[in-house]
Amino acid sequence: MTTCRYGDVVLVAFPFTNLQAIKKRPAVIISSLSYQQTKPDFILMAITSQLKKELSIGEYILQDWQYAGLLKPSMIKPLITTLEQNKIVRNMGQLSNTDRKMLDTIIQTILGN
C-alpha cells in the first residue's frame, strides 16, 4: 500500500468527467491519513499544465510547481475523483506550504461546509 499524505503530488490515470476515457496526469492527494487507513482509496484533485489567463472558481496556479515535482508551470483544477491506492503510478513531490494553504481554500470554496 502506498503511503501518501494530504498535499502530496502523484501521477495517476485520472478519469475524464464523462467517465469515457482516462489521462495520465498529476494530481494532489486531498484525503487524510485517517481516511486512507480505513479505506482502500485516495481522494485526489487534478493538476494540469494547461494554464488559463483568467481562472474560474476552484482553479489555482501553483506558485512552487517545481517543489511539487512538476515539469512545467501547472494549476489545480476543481476536478475531484476517488481512486484505489494501487492506481498511483508514482509519487512526484508535495505542495509547498503556500500552495497547501491555497488548496485548503479551494476545497473550502468548492465544497463549503
One Martini backbone bead per residue (centre of mass of N, CA, C, O) as a GRO file, in nm:
protein
  113
    1MET     BB    1   0.097   0.036   0.022
    2THR     BB    2   0.057   0.364  -0.024
    3THR     BB    3   0.212   0.656   0.111
    4CYS     BB    4   0.001   0.938   0.159
    5ARG     BB    5  -0.048   1.288   0.172
    6TYR     BB    6  -0.162   1.572   0.215
    7GLY     BB    7  -0.027   1.734  -0.080
    8ASP     BB    8   0.049   1.519  -0.258
    9VAL     BB    9   0.214   1.436  -0.560
   10VAL     BB   10   0.075   1.245  -0.831
   11LEU     BB   11   0.059   0.974  -1.060
   12VAL     BB   12  -0.235   0.926  -1.272
   13ALA     BB   13  -0.535   0.782  -1.390
   14PHE     BB   14  -0.751   1.020  -1.494
   15PRO     BB   15  -1.074   1.087  -1.516
   16PHE     BB   16  -1.311   1.187  -1.695
   17THR     BB   17  -1.624   1.324  -1.644
   18ASN     BB   18  -1.758   1.104  -1.855
   19LEU     BB   19  -1.600   0.818  -1.819
   20GLN     BB   20  -1.458   0.746  -2.121
   21ALA     BB   21  -1.173   0.839  -2.001
   22ILE     BB   22  -0.814   0.863  -1.964
   23LYS     BB   23  -0.539   1.044  -1.791
   24LYS     BB   24  -0.220   1.100  -1.747
   25ARG     BB   25  -0.176   1.268  -1.429
   26PRO     BB   26  -0.153   1.495  -1.207
   27ALA     BB   27  -0.210   1.489  -0.847
   28VAL     BB   28  -0.381   1.569  -0.542
   29ILE     BB   29  -0.398   1.494  -0.221
   30ILE     BB   30  -0.713   1.515  -0.001
   31SER     BB   31  -0.676   1.293   0.188
   32SER     BB   32  -0.648   1.143   0.479
   33LEU     BB   33  -0.493   0.917   0.672
   34SER     BB   34  -0.748   0.811   0.816
   35TYR     BB   35  -0.895   0.743   0.560
   36GLN     BB   36  -0.674   0.550   0.430
   37GLN     BB   37  -0.681   0.337   0.673
   38THR     BB   38  -1.010   0.264   0.601
   39LYS     BB   39  -0.941   0.275   0.293
   40PRO     BB   40  -0.865   0.178  -0.058
   41ASP     BB   41  -0.830   0.502  -0.101
   42PHE     BB   42  -0.818   0.808  -0.282
   43ILE     BB   43  -0.835   1.162  -0.280
   44LEU     BB   44  -0.845   1.380  -0.573
   45MET     BB   45  -0.682   1.640  -0.764
   46ALA     BB   46  -0.629   1.802  -1.042
   47ILE     BB   47  -0.353   1.856  -1.274
   48THR     BB   48  -0.235   2.122  -1.495
   49SER     BB   49  -0.058   2.281  -1.782
   50GLN     BB   50  -0.324   2.436  -1.868
   51LEU     BB   51  -0.319   2.756  -1.876
   52LYS     BB   52  -0.488   3.048  -1.764
   53LYS     BB   53  -0.568   3.378  -1.754
   54GLU     BB   54  -0.858   3.300  -1.645
   55LEU     BB   55  -0.988   3.214  -1.352
   56SER     BB   56  -1.182   2.989  -1.187
   57ILE     BB   57  -1.341   2.823  -0.977
   58GLY     BB   58  -1.089   2.620  -0.820
   59GLU     BB   59  -0.846   2.769  -0.937
   60TYR     BB   60  -0.472   2.722  -0.935
   61ILE     BB   61  -0.158   2.854  -0.945
   62LEU     BB   62   0.134   2.727  -0.888
   63GLN     BB   63   0.417   2.855  -0.728
   64ASP     BB   64   0.570   2.554  -0.652
   65TRP     BB   65   0.601   2.333  -0.892
   66GLN     BB   66   0.887   2.211  -0.851
   67TYR     BB   67   0.850   2.109  -0.559
   68ALA     BB   68   0.611   1.909  -0.670
   69GLY     BB   69   0.749   1.768  -0.942
   70LEU     BB   70   0.707   1.944  -1.181
   71LEU     BB   71   0.787   2.031  -1.524
   72LYS     BB   72   0.562   2.264  -1.519
   73PRO     BB   73   0.352   2.486  -1.516
   74SER     BB   74   0.067   2.472  -1.285
   75MET     BB   75  -0.276   2.358  -1.206
   76ILE     BB   76  -0.555   2.351  -1.026
   77LYS     BB   77  -0.843   2.152  -1.047
   78PRO     BB   78  -1.202   2.105  -0.988
   79LEU     BB   79  -1.122   1.781  -0.986
   80ILE     BB   80  -1.273   1.496  -0.839
   81THR     BB   81  -1.141   1.181  -0.712
   82THR     BB   82  -1.154   0.820  -0.675
   83LEU     BB   83  -0.882   0.595  -0.594
   84GLU     BB   84  -0.699   0.344  -0.580
   85GLN     BB   85  -0.396   0.305  -0.433
   86ASN     BB   86  -0.278   0.118  -0.681
   87LYS     BB   87  -0.299   0.371  -0.906
   88ILE     BB   88  -0.030   0.468  -0.844
   89VAL     BB   89   0.253   0.534  -1.020
   90ARG     BB   90   0.376   0.803  -0.868
   91ASN     BB   91   0.573   1.000  -0.686
   92MET     BB   92   0.666   1.356  -0.704
   93GLY     BB   93   0.560   1.526  -0.441
   94GLN     BB   94   0.490   1.850  -0.287
   95LEU     BB   95   0.339   2.091  -0.146
   96SER     BB   96   0.367   2.380  -0.043
   97ASN     BB   97   0.256   2.578   0.201
   98THR     BB   98   0.123   2.782   0.014
   99ASP     BB   99  -0.032   2.574  -0.166
  100ARG     BB  100  -0.184   2.432   0.064
  101LYS     BB  101  -0.349   2.675   0.157
  102MET     BB  102  -0.496   2.702  -0.117
  103LEU     BB  103  -0.623   2.424  -0.114
  104ASP     BB  104  -0.798   2.471   0.130
  105THR     BB  105  -0.959   2.702  -0.001
  106ILE     BB  106  -1.071   2.549  -0.242
  107ILE     BB  107  -1.226   2.334  -0.091
  108GLN     BB  108  -1.407   2.532   0.060
  109THR     BB  109  -1.529   2.667  -0.194
  110ILE     BB  110  -1.647   2.398  -0.342
  111LEU     BB  111  -1.782   2.256  -0.066
  112GLY     BB  112  -1.791   2.373   0.195
  113ASN     BB  113  -2.015   2.343   0.520
   0.00000   0.00000   0.00000
